Amino acid sequence: MSSKSPLAPDHFPALHDIEGVTLRIARAQYKQWDRCDLTFAQLCEGTSVAGVTTSNICCSSEVEMTRDNLKKGTARALIVNAGNSNAFTGFRGREAVQLIIDKMTAHLGCDADEVYVSSTGVIGVPLPKDKANAGIDKVIIAAPCSWEEAAATIATTDTFPKGARASAVVGGKTVNLSAIIKGSGMIAPDMATMLGYIFTDAAVKPAFLQQLLSAATRKSFNCITVDSDTSTSDTVLAFATGKAGNAPLAGFDDAGADAFAAALDDVCLQLAHLVVRDGEGASKFIEIAVTGAVSDESAHRVGMAVANSPLVKTAIAGEDANWGRIVMAVGKAGEPADRDKLAIRFADKWVAQAGLAVDSYDEAPVAAHLKGSDISIGVDLGLGDGRATVWTCDLTHGYISINADYRS
């Protein structure tokens, strides 16, 4: 991995062991690098699955096949390839995925639509079948590995492995959730992260798990952006093994359903924030809270307009309290706004209200806030009760350096 992001946590968290999940890694050598790049999560029989995927029209065969598989609602295996996204590769890319699925179904004795494959990396290069074939042979006999090793293996331009955990009491049983994610660039909310996987020992019916994951995504992965670009491979999957022994959750009327939903929300938000904290070249983690909009949806769109503005992001990188750029971004969002009702703050200091700079504005505390690594921006539109919070990072020369020579 590259030099660790200055926004990274001090250490990888101690994730819960999830009964019914076994992790293994191997070297398929999809790129010329000296590291593992193939991850295999073996799942017990009866594991429920739910997922959300990219809305990018030029998605990979892996994404298309994942969407088809989700109709069944059960899973026995997850295979993640790093270094090659296998997107925009036509029938050759699909044949490579089918090869992986066929080998895994033969190994586990499961149905083809219980095998989930994800790939991430360079677009437009078919996944080599010989490496895919040899990689699966290696990974199915590999020794079990740790969550941290699996998180490092699914990474591409990430600078640190990312994991999150949570617990809940469901029907008198303690259930655990452990999750890993990769993502650093090409991050925007059109699903919206790169590759994320959540594992729980709770028993949850597939339809309800899908309902909960979709809701959690709207409040987490759909509220982050690094560069406004949506990957061809974005996928988040949740797997529930049922080994905790609780009565299967089928709806919010079931005991513990609210607690499990809150734990899933928590894990997804943790993962989403970690992706932003590893934004390519990032030096600042930025929270943008929008209030006073005509609706929550409108507030979200205003927030994303601010979060995706290169001018706002470069100003934050330069620690410049240029709130005029935020005004610009609000105005271009295409959402209801009134210049003479608009108010803007940094941290708890209002810099503009009623369409004007505040009379008592003192830039010193704002400048001090911008020198920190965690930046808070508030926008109040003064029009209604709509609100939303989104997260992004600053835009530095580091982002250009990483992406200017990504393939070479």
Secondary structure as UniProt FT lines:
FT   TURN            6..7
FT   TURN            19..20
FT   STRAND          21..26
FT   STRAND          38..53
FT   TURN            57..58
FT   HELIX           61..69
FT   TURN            70..72
FT   STRAND          74..84
FT   HELIX           90..108
FT   HELIX           112..114
FT   STRAND          115..122
FT   HELIX           129..139
FT   TURN            140..141
FT   HELIX           147..153
FT   STRAND          162..170
FT   TURN            171..172
FT   STRAND          173..182
FT   STRAND          195..200
FT   HELIX           206..218
FT   TURN            219..220
FT   HELIX           221..223
FT   STRAND          235..240
FT   TURN            243..244
FT   TURN            252..253
FT   TURN            255..256
FT   HELIX           257..277
FT   TURN            280..281
FT   STRAND          285..293
FT   HELIX           296..307
FT   HELIX           310..317
FT   TURN            318..319
FT   HELIX           324..332
FT   TURN            339..341
FT   STRAND          343..346
FT   TURN            347..348
FT   STRAND          349..353
FT   TURN            354..355
FT   STRAND          356..357
FT   TURN            359..360
FT   HELIX           363..370
FT   STRAND          374..380
FT   STRAND          386..393
FT   HELIX           397..404
//
